[in-house]
Amino acid sequence: MENKHIGSDFDDFLVEEGLLEQAETVAVKRVIAYQVEQLMAQQNLSKTEMSRRMKTSRAALERLLDPANQSVTLQTLDRAARALGKRLQISLA
């Protein structure tokens, strides 16, 4: 029996399985959560101080930092960026 996936790339497999969009969404959220955590660590910011700077609840910050939680608003992302002295940039590729 011949394997139809030999020679194809992983993206092709995810497309065939109908999982590419979900995988990309999860990957983007993980990167954002990682970047925010790294910047908080560099600036020695606690979660309490970060949520205070964002003018939001600690629960909202926890959702942002949870790589698996995709329910983060643009407003929350913008507040996080500003609290870290950064600007939020979003583009379509």
Stockholm file with secondary structure:
# STOCKHOLM 1.0

chainA/1-93         MENKHIGSDFDDFLVEEGLLEQAETVAVKRVIAYQVEQLMAQQNLSKTEMSRRMKTSRAALERLLDPANQSVTLQTLDRAARALGKRLQISLA
#=GR chainA/1-93 SS CCCTTTTCCHHHHHHHHTCHHHHHHHHHHHHHHHHHHHHHHHTTCCHHHHHHHHTSCHHHHHHHHCTTCCCCCHHHHHHHHHHTTCCCCCCCC
#=GC SS_cons        CCCTTTTCCHHHHHHHHTCHHHHHHHHHHHHHHHHHHHHHHHTTCCHHHHHHHHTSCHHHHHHHHCTTCCCCCHHHHHHHHHHTTCCCCCCCC
//
